[in-house]
Amino acid sequence: MTASNKSQHSTDNFLEELRWRGLIHDTTPGLEEHLKSGTVRGYIGFDPTAPSLTIGNYVQIMLLSFLQRAGHQPVVLMGGATGRIGDPSGKDAERDLKSFDELDRNTARQIEQVKQLLNFDPSAPNHALLLNNLVFYQDMNVLDFLRDVGKYLTVNYMMSKESVQRRLETGISFTEFSYQLLQGYDFVLLHRQHGITLQMGGSDQFGNITAGVELGRKIDEAKLFAVTTPLLTKADGTKFGKSTSGNIWLDPNLTSPYRFYQFWLNADDRDLPKFLRYFSFKNRAEIEALEAGGDPQHIKRIFAEEITVRIHGRQEFDTVLAVSQLLFDPKADAATLRSLDARTLAQVAEEIPSPTVPDAIVQNGVHLLDLLSEHAQILPSRSEAKKAIQNNAISVNKQKVSDLNTLITGSDLLHGKYMMVENGKKNKFLIQVV
């Protein structure tokens, strides 16, 4: 991942930026005037319940980015404490509690991600801050918490929150019920210790956020503010941030850069205006000019490149293009294939069928007919393999094979491990020798 754009603008255009991008769902009174009063510190919390942030979480990262680009100071609050409890917001059932060790590992991985997506350079006047709410609670006595915090919010007030209301029929534990107290008190302590006056998040967090605004007013007579974004769904009604194969992660080990790129490239055309406004750093004029061009595929290629480079870097994007060329460009030839390094071929292996064959079989020499039928099982029988070769359908490493007696050896392997086999134009396989 690469750092976000560090250019700064005036401190009074943050909400204006969010409005035209469609990123405002709720705000609390007085926020606009507060933002015009000077540099504001605003935070978003991230509970480390997964080993990586998802593209759904990235909506909130973009919110912090826009805040920073408007000259304000973004704060990332890792939920080392709240992650141990479980947020009921948006959930129909109780969360499975993670072990402390798993939460610590997840926290470390997510911190590395956010460090590359915001400007944490201490020389910048509005550099991003990174905090962890575990510091607030790890030495706190439960009696002190109930006495000093719990008494300020009534059960009636807490019950009125949507995150609680939707769970009343299925049941909600006291553990998850108390979550809004912890998140609310986070806001109080962040204001008290770091001068933070703004909390942001998704619309499902509005109840938890306003609990913090209320606690700040009651405990410290503090004026605190909130803004939330709409929950992002795709045009077909499905949850954003997921593909048919699951979550779209920012971690390249969980979602490869190639699949990340393809997710955007294969997006529904109807989602393009929303994606451009939520995730592109292009300004309003640039986005509207791009949309006026009219070709959705052209727009998607430009946008997919922008967000893939930002998350994974230019080098990874170049690898993505190399994989795409090999798989989809009819002009890709043997020279194209041999130009790819082992790391790129490993990504190819994730995208097409990749049967494994023992190294000894290849090193000793194996007839192509046997390799195709028996060992790699690309074709169901030796006779079918023979027929395919006779029909000029089989290519090995982008070169047509016509000799039925072709012998495959270690010299045919790319990087000592891979061999590409094609049966016709559409059926591609990358044999891996192990």
N, C-alpha and C positions, 0 to 999 in steps of 0.2 A: 504494500500500500504506500501511497505517496501523500505528502502533506497537502492540506487544502490551500487554496489561494489565500495569501496573507494580506492582500490589499484592504485598506480600511476606508470607510466612508463616514459621513456625518452620523451623529448619534441619534438623530431624530427621524430616520427613515426606516427603522426596523419594522414597525407595524405596517407601514405602507408597502414594504417589500413582501411581507407575509400576505397581505390582503390580495394583491394582484395574483399571487401564486396560489391562492385558495387554501392557505395553510392555517387559517384562524377558524377555530370552532367556538371557543369561549374565551372571554377575558374578564377580569375583575375591574370594577370602577376605578378610574383615576390612573390607569396604566399609561395611557398616552402622555399625560402631563408628566408623569414620573420619568419616563424615558427621555423627555426633552430637558430634564433638569440637570443632566450630566451623565457620566459613565455609570452604567448600572451593571451590577453583578447578577447574572442569572444562571440557574442550575437545572440540570436534569439528572434524575437518579436511574441507575442501571443495576438491577439485581443479577448477580452472576449465577443464574440457575441453568445456564447452558455453557458449553465450552467455547462458544463464539457468539458475537453479535450476528444478527440476521439483517437482511435488507429491510425488514420491517423496523428494526431498531434504528436503521440508518436514516429514517425520516427524522428522528430526534437528533441525530448527529448533524443533519442538515440544518435543523433549527438552531443549534448551537453555532454552526458555521455562519449562518446569516446574522446572528447576534454579534459575533466577533467581527464580521465584515462591516457591520454598522457602527463599529467603534466601541461596543460594549465588551464586557469581560465574561466569557463563558466558563462555567464550572461543571466538571463531571464528578458526580457523586457515586462511587461504587457502593453497592448495597451489601457490604460484608455482614451487616447485622440483619437488615430486612430480608436478605436472601435466605437467612436461616428460618424465617417465619413463614413466608409465602404470601404473595399478594392475591387476594380473591378476585381482583378486578378482571373482568372478561373471562372468568373461568366458571364452568358449570359444576365443577367438583373440586374437592380438596386436592391440593398439590401434594405430590410425593416429596417429602423432605430430603434434601441432599446432605451427605456427610460434610463435616467441616473441612476435611481435606479436599474433597471435590470442589467445594465452593471456593477455597483458596486457590486451587489450580485454575478454575474458571476465571476468577478475578484477575489473576496474573495475565492470562491470555487476552482478556478483554481490554486490560489496561494497555497492552502493547498495540492493540488495534486503534484505540482512540488517540494514542499518542501520534499516530501517523495521519490522523484525519483532522486534527485541529492544530493551531499554532501554539505550542507550549514554550517557545523561545522566551526566556526570562527577560531578554532585552526589549521585547515588545511591550509597550505600555499597557496593552490589554491582553496579555498572554493568558492562555487557558490555565485553569487550576484543576488539580486532581486531588480529590478527597475520598475518604472511606468512612461510612457511618459506623463501622465497627468500633472505631475510636470513641464514639460517643457512649456506647452502651456496654462495652466489655467489662468495665469495672463498676457498673451501676447496680445498686441494690434494687430488687424488684419492689420492695416496700417504698423506697424513695421514689421510684418511677410512678407507682400508683398514687402516691400522696401528692407528688409535685406536678404530675402531668394528667393522670387519669381523671382527677376531680374537675378538670376544666371543660370536659366535653360530656354531655349527658348521653345516656344510652339511647334516648329518643333521637337525638341529633345524629348519632352514629348509625342508627337503624335506618334513617331516612336516605342514606347514600345508596345510589343505584347498585354499586358493587355488592352491597349487603342485601338489598331488596331482592335481587334476582337469585340469591342463594337461599332464601328463607324456606322455600319448599323442599329443596334437596338437602338442606342442612349446611351449616357453617360452624366450624370449630371456634372456640374462644381464641385460639392461636391466630387464625386468619382474621377473625373479627377485630382483634387488637392491632392489626397491621396499620390501619389509618392513624392510630395514636403514634406509632413509631415514625411513620412518614411525616406526620404533622409536626412532631417534636424535632425531627431533622431540620425542618425549616426554621424553627425557633432558634436552635443552636447555631445553624449556619448564619443566620442574621446576627446573632449575638457575638459569634466568634470571628466571622469573616465579612460582615457587612453585606451579606447577600439579601436582596429584596425581591427577587423575581424567581418563581418556580415555573417550569414549563413541562409539558408532557402530552401524551395522547388524550383524547377526550374521555377515555375510560378511566383516566386518572384524576378527573376534575374533582370528584368527591374527596379523594385523599389530599389533593393539593389545597382545596379550600378549607379542609380541616386544619392544615398548617397555617393558613391565613388567619383563621379564627383563633387558634392557639396563640399565635404571635400577638394578636390584639389583646387577648385576655391575660396572658402571662406578662408580656413586656410592653404592652401598649404600643406595639410596633405596627407600622403601616407596610404590609406585605402585599404582593401582587402575583397574578397568575395569568398564563395564556396556554391554551391547549389547541392541538391540531386535530382535524378530523381523522377518524380511523380510515385507513386506506384499504379499499377493496378494488378488485379488478372488475372490468366491464361485465364479465359473466357472473358476477356476484360472489365469486370465491375469495377467500382470504388472500390479501396481498402478501408477498414474501414467500409463497410456496409454489412449487411446480408439481407436476405429476409424481415426481420422485421424492418430494419432501421440501423441507426448508431450503431457502437460498441463503447460505452462510457467507460471511465475509472472509472466513478462514479458507485459504485455498486448498487445505487438506480435507475439508469437509464438502466444499463445492469448488470444483476445479475452475480456474479462470476461463476455460473454454465453455463450460456449462453456464457460468455466470454471464458471459457474453451472449451465448445463445438464448438465455432467458429473456433478455431485452430484445434481441433480434427477432424472436418469435412471439413477441407480445402482441396482443390484440390492438389493431390500429386505433380503436376507440379509446384506449388507455394512453395514447401518446401525449395529448395535451396535459394530462395530469402528471405523467412521468417527467416531462420537460420542466414543468413548474416546480415540482417537488424536489427533483434531483439534479437539475442542471444549474451550473453557475453562470450560464449565459444570461444576459440582461433581457428586459422585456422586448426591446426592439429586435434583438437578435433572435429570440424565440419566435416572435410573430413573423419575422421575415422567413425563418426556416419553415414555419407552418404554411406560409403563403406559397412555398414551392410546390406543395401539393402531393409529392411522391412519398407515401408513408415508409416504404422500404429505405429510401434515401435518408429520411429523417431518423429512422431507427438505427441505421448504420452509424450516423454521426453521433447520436446520443449514446449508443452502446459502446462506442469507442471512448467517449468522454468518461463515462462512469467506470468502465473497466480499467482504463489507465489510472484513474484516481484511486481506485481501491487496490489494484494489483501492480501498477507500475507499467511503464512503457515496454520493458523487456518482456514481461509476461504477455502483454497485448500482442507483441510481435509473434510470440509463440502461438497464441490463439489464431492469428491470421495464417500461420504456417500450417497448423492442424486443419483449419477450414479449407485451405487451398488443396491440401492432400485429399480430403474427403469429398469435396464438392466441385472443384475446378476440373473440367474435362481436359484442360491443357497440362495438368500435373503429370510429369513423366518420371523416368528413373532418376534423372538428375535432381528433380525436386525432392524425391524421397530420400536420396542419399545425402542431401544437404541438411537433413534434420538430425539434431543431436539426440542422444539417448533419452534425455529428459522430455523432449518433445514427443518422441515415440511412445514414451510411457503414458502421456496424456492421450495420444491416439488410441492406445490400448484400452482406455477407460470408455471410449466412445463407440467402438465397434467390437464385434465378437473377437475374442482373443484366446483361442485354445492354447493350452500348454502342452509341450512335448519334451520328454526327457533329453538332456543334452547328449547322452551317449548314443542315442539313436541317430541323431543328425551327424555327430562327429564321425561315426563309423560309416556314414553314407546310407541314405534311405531313398528308395525309388519314389518319385513324386506321386505315383498312383497309390502307393501304400500310405504315404504321408497324408494325402487328401482324404482317404477313405478310412483307414484303420487308426492312425495315430492322432491326427487333428480332427477327424470326423467332420470335415467340411462337406463331404458328399457321402451319401449313405452306403455306397458300395464301390468296389474296384471298377466294376463295369460302368457305373455312372461317372466315375472319374475319367475313365477312358473315353467315354462319349463326349464329355465336356472338353477334353483336350482336342479331340478330333473336330469338334465344332468351333475351335479357335476361341473358346470362352475363357480359358485359364491364363492368368498372368501371374508371374512370380516377380516380385519387386519391380512392378510396372513394365515388365517385358513379357510378351506373349510366348507361350510354350507350345510347340507343335510336336516335339519328340516324345513318344510314349515311354521311352526308356530313360528319360531325364533322371539323373541322380542328384539329390540334394545333399550338400555337405556343409561343414562349418564355414567355408568360404562364401556361402550364399547368405550368411547372417549379417544383419546390420548391427554394428556395435556388439558383435558376438552374441546377440540375444534375440533379435527380431527378424521376421521375414513376412512381407506382405503378400497375401494371396487374394486375387480377385476372380470371381466366377461371374462373368458378364460385367455389365457396367455398374450395377447397383449392389452386388453382394461382395462386400469387402471384409477381409479377416486379417488380423495381425497375429501371427503365430509367435508365441513366446517360448523360448527354449530355456528350461530350468534344470 
